């Protein structure tokens, strides 16, 4: 399996989840590191793909259960992020020391 296979699997996962602004990923050849920058909830897909790959003896075929689990985890993280955003908006600003 090549790095292209892995990055394509990750990008396919984001596409299937309907990600419109996925993280940026790049493979650094000298260090053999896959570098990703993006929102933590979206980076979960990378972790899920790599775990599935290693559990299957380097086969990139995810089961339906694993796919559902990834979607569920993604939805859960998005809900948490949205809740934090709403809570941050509700906090009143104060003028000076308490």
Steps between C-alpha positions, in 0.01 A plus 500: 500500500632842407472836672269605216267211590487616861446868421234410243320285760506790748375747239227253399390480864468879517310506172259230623444699820417806291796706616510826307823628657712197594841527666813535291717188487849452367750215511856606586721251313822559693348431842220274374245700698143571399437859607146631542368841597134562572218487751540218756162347416600469135840354587318206664445354152876465453532313827209270412643418155847427636359280778286307252803459274720362778230268642441344162857411424532810285174451313309827460153348488290639785196306611154653504518505879829692490354744247193558718725543801708764319186690394356478851823625659519781247141609574565484874811717474318752281215519753751559780672774300168666417394489865827662609451770236145571624617509863779743414251731334273497808765603749446866586797731487578681824641848541792484737596295806246291684 
